[in-house]
Each structure stands twice: as C-alpha cells, then as structure tokens.
Amino acid sequence: MLHDARLLLILTPFGSDRMGPTKLVLFVCVENSNRSQMAEAFARMHAGDGVAAASCGSRPSGRVNPRAVESMREVGYDLTTHTSKSLDQFNG
C-alpha cells in the first residue's frame, strides 16, 4: 500500500492577544498519525506566542504512531498527549 507523502500547511487568523492576532497553523495529512503530529509538535516548540499549532487528517487513523512518539521523546516533547483528529473538526 502506498501512502500519500504530502503534508498541507494552512495558516489562518485565530483569535488575538495583546501582541496582535494569533495565527493558527494547521498541519494536514492523511492519517494524522506521523508527519502532521510531529510538525504540530515542532511548531509548538519553536513558533512562539503568536502561533497556535494543530494537526489533523483527511482519514485519521485513530492513533499516533509509536515511532513518532519515540522520535519526539528524543527531542524532549511528549507526543502521548496527542490524538489523531479529523479535518472535519476544523471545518467551519
């Protein structure tokens, strides 16, 4: 089975704070179990206060890949609190 290796990034205004508008960075892939989960984590680690990061999938797997959890643990991020989410949760 071949997997689609694309990762879509959506940047949109999302609320505001005293520093100005907050941007939502939404990382979208198919299963929301690997790449998009890790991209969300790195964005949370490095983006700063003006950015809210999230991830989702067009056909979410329902779990976060244990390899992604282990890889992020190696760089000091706990991915065990993440869940595989559907793109439908962000439509609106």
N, C-alpha and C positions, 0 to 999 in steps of 0.2 A: 504494500500500500504506500503510495506516495503522499507526502504531506505538503501543503502549500507553505512555502517558506517566507511569505510576505508578512510584514508587520506594519499596520497602518497607525499613524500618529494623528490624532485630532487635537487641535489647540483651540480653546474657546473661552470667552469670558465666563467667570464663575464666581459671582459674589464680589465683595470688595472688603478691604480693610483700611486702616489709616494710611497705609503706604500706597493705596491705589487699588485698581481692580486685580482680583486673583484670577489667574488663568488655570483652567482645567486641562491637563494633559491626559488624554485617554489613549492608551495603547491597545490596539485591537488585533487579534489574530484569530485563528480558527477555534482552537480548544481552550484557550486561556489557561494553559497548564504549565507552560515553559517560558517562551520568549517574552510574551507580554507581561507575565508575572515578574520576571527579572527586570524588565525595562521599568515597570512601575516602581519596583524597589530601588533601583538606581536613581530614578528621578526623585523619589522621596529622600534619598540620602544626599543628593547633590544639588537639587534645584533651588532651594531657598524658600523663604516665606511667601513669596508672591505666586507660588505654583502649588496646585493640588493635583496629585497624580492618582490615576486609577487605571484598571485594565479590565478587559472583557473579551469574549469570543463570540463568533457567529454561530458556532456549535460547541458550547462549553462541555468539557469532559466531565465536570463534576468533581475534579480533584486537581491538586497541584502536584506536579511530578516530583517524586522524592529526590531526583538528581538536581532539580532546580533548588529545592530546599537545602540540600547539602552544599551546593555551589555558593549559595548566598550566605550560608552559615560561615563558610570560609572567609568571607569578606566582612563578617560582623553584622549581618542582617538576618532577623528571624522571619522567615517566609511561612512558618507554620500557622501564623495568624491569618494568612490569606485564603480566600476561597475562589473557586472557578466561577466566574459570573458571565451572564449572558449580555450581549449587546442590547437586548430588549430592555434591560434595566436602566439604560442610559438614554433611550429614545424619549423625546418629549419636548 
